[in-house]
Amino acid sequence: MREYSGNDNYGNPRSEYVKKIQNMDYKQLMEETELKIWLSAYANNNPKSDYHWHVSVCYDEWIDRDGNSNNYAKAWKEATRQ
């Protein structure tokens, strides 16, 4: 997992979100990834939105788990269908 230092927009350490993601099972991570991709797109007018780096954390977790981005791509396709 990559390093996400600093705090989120609520003052919480970014590492808390990273740990949350790391503890998710496959289904939970897929649902979280789809949601964060959608929310990041929705917040495209706010470059400081936490959703943007949340997507990066999800992507990195898929790479760490699977060694590729295939599941991230599946989540992206599902998010763009909504």
C-alpha positions in Angstrom: 0.0 0.0 0.0 1.2 3.4 -0.9 1.7 6.2 1.7 -1.1 8.6 2.2 0.2 11.1 4.8 -1.6 14.0 6.3 -5.3 14.4 7.2 -8.5 14.3 5.3 -10.9 17.2 5.1 -12.3 16.4 8.5 -9.0 16.4 10.2 -8.7 12.6 10.5 -5.5 10.9 9.5 -5.7 9.6 6.0 -4.1 6.4 7.3 -7.4 5.5 8.9 -9.1 5.3 5.6 -6.2 3.2 4.2 -6.6 0.8 7.1 -10.4 0.6 6.5 -9.8 -0.3 2.9 -7.1 -2.9 3.8 -9.6 -4.7 6.1 -12.4 -5.0 3.5 -13.2 -8.3 1.8 -13.4 -8.5 -1.9 -17.1 -7.6 -2.1 -16.8 -4.7 0.2 -13.8 -3.4 -1.6 -15.6 -3.6 -5.0 -18.6 -1.7 -3.6 -16.4 0.9 -2.0 -14.4 1.3 -5.2 -17.6 1.8 -7.3 -19.0 4.3 -4.8 -15.8 6.3 -4.6 -15.3 6.5 -8.3 -18.9 7.8 -8.7 -18.4 10.3 -5.9 -15.1 11.5 -7.3 -16.7 12.1 -10.6 -19.6 13.9 -8.9 -17.1 16.1 -7.0 -15.1 17.0 -10.2 -15.5 20.7 -9.5 -13.8 20.3 -6.1 -10.2 19.3 -6.6 -9.7 19.1 -2.8 -12.4 16.5 -2.2 -11.4 13.5 -0.2 -13.1 11.3 -2.8 -10.3 11.8 -5.3 -7.6 10.4 -3.1 -10.0 7.7 -1.8 -10.2 6.4 -5.4 -6.4 6.3 -5.5 -6.4 4.2 -2.3 -8.9 1.8 -3.7 -6.8 1.5 -6.9 -3.6 0.9 -5.0 -5.3 -1.8 -2.8 -6.5 -3.7 -6.0 -2.9 -3.5 -7.3 -1.5 -4.8 -4.0 -4.1 -7.6 -3.7 -4.2 -8.8 -7.3 -1.1 -7.4 -9.0 -3.2 -5.7 -11.7 -6.0 -3.3 -12.1 -8.6 -5.6 -13.6 -11.0 -5.4 -10.6 -10.6 -1.6 -10.4 -11.6 -1.5 -14.1 -14.7 -3.6 -13.4 -15.6 -1.2 -10.6 -15.1 1.8 -12.9 -17.3 0.2 -15.6 -20.0 -0.4 -13.1 -19.7 3.2 -11.6 -20.0 4.7 -15.1 -23.2 2.7 -15.8 -25.0 4.3 -12.9 
